[in-house]
Amino acid sequence: MNKGERIAKVMARAGLCSRREAETWIREGRVFVDGAVLDSPAFCVTPENRIMVDEKPLPQKAPPRLWLYYKPKGLVTSHKDELGRPTLFDALPKDLPRVISVGRLDLNSEGLILLTNDGELARHLELPSTGWVRTYRVRVHGRVDPQTLKTLKNGITVEGTHYGAIMATLERQQGDNAWLLVSLKEGKNREIRRVFEFLGWQVNRLIRTHYGPYELGTLKPGEVKAVALPLEAGRGTK
């Protein structure tokens, strides 16, 4: 007997939203199954169920696709911002289908963001277990000690939060500012900013240049480019 799949997973795979967003929408009473409002994201559905979201049928699952996007500074990586700030998704070209970001960049950071129409693929690609390295060019204010940078490969604890290995090298020192090349696998919230500020170096520019096998290349702020799916993508969409 087919017991089905959790509704949040089905909604994410349809490219409508992420699993977390699906759970929020369900709590807000926006999701109906067979005419009844749903009250639990743990509810399981089968292809026989009729699913409505915001009074519209759940879209049929489209083939997974992936895009590279150069996120400019000043955009929030969110579909809706409680403070009314401009979002990444508001700035995307109108001919792009509804997409979900793979991970985030904070308001004042810029550079490479992966976008996909498949919520399950997004979830798979952003997990640390995928093993993808994120690389950044970081400008800090202060005189940087290369030996201190080397110690970050062993991880560091800042105000009770432990951060894993960070590979960081000094590209050049220009007066009171320095450019660093920084790579990591996990990327906790504002990790780079918090670590370097803890060391006494204020981050004044942060650009993500690589995410796993993908690179920013010649993309300019606001530009989008379609790319082929990674070979392991199938594992994230089953």
C-alpha positions as CSV (number, residue, x, y, z in Angstrom):
1,M,0.0,0.0,0.0
2,N,1.4,3.4,-1.0
3,K,1.5,5.6,2.1
4,G,2.6,8.6,0.1
5,E,5.1,11.3,0.9
6,R,5.0,14.2,3.3
7,I,3.2,17.2,1.9
8,A,6.1,19.6,2.5
9,K,8.5,17.4,0.5
10,V,6.0,17.2,-2.4
11,M,5.5,21.0,-2.4
12,A,9.3,21.5,-2.4
13,R,9.8,19.1,-5.2
14,A,7.2,20.8,-7.3
15,G,9.4,23.9,-7.1
16,L,6.7,25.9,-5.3
17,C,8.8,26.6,-2.2
18,S,11.4,25.1,0.2
19,R,10.3,22.5,2.8
20,R,10.6,25.2,5.5
21,E,8.4,27.6,3.6
22,A,5.9,24.8,3.0
23,E,5.6,24.1,6.7
24,T,5.0,27.9,7.3
25,W,2.3,28.0,4.6
26,I,0.6,25.0,6.1
27,R,0.5,26.7,9.5
28,E,-0.9,29.8,7.9
29,G,-3.8,27.7,6.4
30,R,-2.8,28.2,2.8
31,V,-2.8,24.5,1.8
32,F,-5.8,22.3,1.2
33,V,-5.9,18.6,0.5
34,D,-9.1,17.1,-1.0
35,G,-11.0,20.3,-0.1
36,A,-9.9,20.3,3.6
37,V,-7.5,22.8,5.1
38,L,-4.3,21.1,6.2
39,D,-3.0,21.6,9.7
40,S,0.2,19.4,9.8
41,P,3.3,19.4,7.6
42,A,3.7,15.7,8.5
43,F,0.6,14.8,6.5
44,C,1.3,12.3,3.7
45,V,-0.2,12.6,0.2
46,T,-0.2,10.4,-2.9
47,P,-0.8,11.3,-6.6
48,E,-4.5,10.6,-6.1
49,N,-4.8,13.5,-3.6
50,R,-5.9,16.9,-4.9
51,I,-3.6,19.6,-3.4
52,M,-4.4,23.3,-3.6
53,V,-2.1,26.1,-2.5
54,D,-3.5,29.6,-2.3
55,E,-6.6,28.3,-4.1
56,K,-4.5,27.1,-7.0
57,P,-3.6,23.5,-7.9
58,L,-0.1,22.3,-7.0
59,P,2.0,22.7,-10.1
60,Q,3.2,19.6,-11.9
61,K,6.8,18.9,-11.2
62,A,9.0,20.4,-13.9
63,P,12.5,19.0,-14.8
64,P,15.0,20.3,-12.3
65,R,17.1,23.2,-13.6
66,L,19.9,25.3,-12.2
67,W,21.0,29.0,-12.7
68,L,24.0,31.1,-11.5
69,Y,23.1,34.6,-10.2
70,Y,25.4,37.4,-9.2
71,K,23.6,38.8,-6.1
72,P,24.3,42.5,-5.7
73,K,24.8,44.1,-2.3
74,G,21.6,45.5,-0.7
75,L,19.3,42.5,-1.5
76,V,17.9,40.1,1.1
77,T,18.0,36.4,0.1
78,S,14.3,35.8,1.0
79,H,11.0,35.7,-0.9
80,K,9.5,38.2,1.6
81,D,11.2,40.5,4.1
82,E,9.5,41.6,7.2
83,L,11.3,45.0,7.2
84,G,10.2,45.7,3.6
85,R,13.8,45.6,2.2
86,P,14.3,44.7,-1.5
87,T,14.7,41.0,-2.1
88,L,16.8,39.0,-4.5
89,F,13.7,37.4,-5.9
90,D,12.1,40.8,-6.6
91,A,15.2,41.7,-8.7
92,L,15.3,38.5,-10.9
93,P,14.3,38.7,-14.6
94,K,10.5,38.3,-15.0
95,D,10.9,35.5,-17.5
96,L,12.6,33.2,-14.9
97,P,10.3,30.6,-13.4
98,R,9.8,30.5,-9.6
99,V,13.1,29.6,-8.1
100,I,14.6,28.9,-4.7
101,S,18.1,29.8,-3.6
102,V,20.7,27.3,-2.6
103,G,21.8,28.8,0.7
104,R,22.0,32.5,1.3
105,L,24.2,35.6,1.2
106,D,23.5,38.3,3.8
107,L,22.3,41.8,2.9
108,N,25.8,43.4,2.5
109,S,27.4,40.4,0.8
110,E,27.5,39.9,-3.0
111,G,28.5,37.3,-5.5
112,L,27.5,33.8,-6.6
113,I,24.1,32.3,-5.6
114,L,22.8,29.1,-7.2
115,L,19.1,29.2,-8.1
116,T,16.9,26.2,-8.8
117,N,13.3,25.4,-9.6
118,D,13.5,22.2,-7.4
119,G,13.3,22.5,-3.6
120,E,14.7,19.1,-3.0
121,L,17.7,19.8,-5.2
122,A,18.3,23.1,-3.3
123,R,18.2,21.3,0.0
124,H,20.7,18.6,-1.2
125,L,23.2,21.1,-2.6
126,E,23.3,23.3,0.4
127,L,23.9,20.6,3.0
128,P,27.5,20.4,4.4
129,S,27.5,16.6,3.7
130,T,27.5,17.4,0.0
131,G,31.1,18.5,0.6
132,W,31.0,21.5,-1.7
133,V,33.6,24.2,-1.0
134,R,32.4,27.8,-1.0
135,T,35.1,30.4,-1.9
136,Y,35.1,34.1,-1.2
137,R,37.2,37.2,-1.8
138,V,37.1,39.2,1.4
139,R,38.3,42.7,2.0
140,V,39.0,43.6,5.7
141,H,40.2,46.7,7.5
142,G,43.4,46.1,9.5
143,R,46.9,44.7,9.2
144,V,46.5,41.0,8.6
145,D,48.9,38.5,10.2
146,P,49.3,35.5,7.7
147,Q,50.3,33.2,10.6
148,T,47.0,33.9,12.4
149,L,45.1,33.1,9.1
150,K,46.8,29.6,9.0
151,T,45.4,28.7,12.5
152,L,41.9,28.9,11.1
153,K,42.3,25.6,9.3
154,N,41.9,24.0,12.8
155,G,38.6,25.8,13.4
156,I,37.8,28.5,15.9
157,T,35.2,29.2,18.6
158,V,33.6,32.7,18.8
159,E,31.3,33.6,21.6
160,G,30.3,30.0,22.2
161,T,29.8,29.1,18.5
162,H,32.3,26.7,17.0
163,Y,33.2,27.2,13.3
164,G,34.9,24.4,11.4
165,A,38.0,24.5,9.2
166,I,38.5,27.8,7.3
167,M,41.2,28.0,4.7
168,A,42.3,31.6,4.4
169,T,45.3,33.3,2.7
170,L,46.4,36.9,2.3
171,E,46.2,38.0,-1.3
172,R,47.6,41.5,-0.7
173,Q,47.8,44.3,1.9
174,Q,46.9,47.7,0.7
175,G,47.5,50.3,3.4
176,D,44.9,49.7,6.1
177,N,43.0,47.2,4.0
178,A,43.7,43.7,2.9
179,W,42.2,41.2,0.4
180,L,41.9,37.6,1.6
181,L,41.0,34.4,-0.2
182,V,38.7,32.3,2.0
183,S,37.3,28.8,1.5
184,L,35.0,26.8,3.8
185,K,32.5,23.9,3.5
186,E,29.8,24.7,6.0
187,G,29.2,28.4,6.0
188,K,27.1,29.2,9.1
189,N,25.2,32.5,9.3
190,R,27.6,35.4,8.9
191,E,30.5,33.1,9.7
192,I,33.2,34.9,7.8
193,R,32.2,38.3,9.2
194,R,32.1,37.1,12.8
195,V,35.4,35.2,12.7
196,F,37.4,38.1,11.2
197,E,35.8,40.7,13.4
198,F,36.7,38.5,16.4
199,L,40.3,38.6,15.1
200,G,40.1,42.4,14.9
201,W,39.6,42.8,11.2
202,Q,36.4,44.4,10.1
203,V,35.0,43.0,6.9
204,N,34.0,45.8,4.5
205,R,33.5,43.7,1.3
206,L,32.6,40.1,0.8
207,I,32.2,38.4,-2.7
208,R,31.4,34.7,-3.1
209,T,33.3,33.6,-6.2
210,H,32.7,29.8,-6.2
211,Y,30.1,27.3,-4.9
212,G,31.3,23.8,-5.4
213,P,32.0,23.3,-9.2
214,Y,30.4,26.5,-10.2
215,E,32.1,29.9,-10.4
216,L,31.1,33.5,-10.7
217,G,33.3,34.0,-13.8
218,T,32.4,37.0,-15.9
219,L,28.9,37.5,-14.5
220,K,28.1,41.0,-13.5
221,P,25.8,42.1,-10.6
222,G,22.2,41.2,-11.4
223,E,23.0,38.8,-14.2
224,V,21.7,35.2,-14.4
225,K,23.1,32.3,-16.4
226,A,21.6,28.8,-16.9
227,V,24.0,25.9,-16.3
228,A,23.9,22.1,-16.4
229,L,23.0,20.2,-13.3
230,P,25.8,18.6,-11.3
231,L,26.3,14.8,-11.7
232,E,25.1,14.1,-8.2
233,A,21.9,16.1,-8.6
234,G,19.8,13.0,-8.9
235,R,20.5,12.1,-5.3
236,G,18.9,15.4,-4.2
237,T,15.6,15.0,-6.1
238,K,14.6,11.4,-5.4
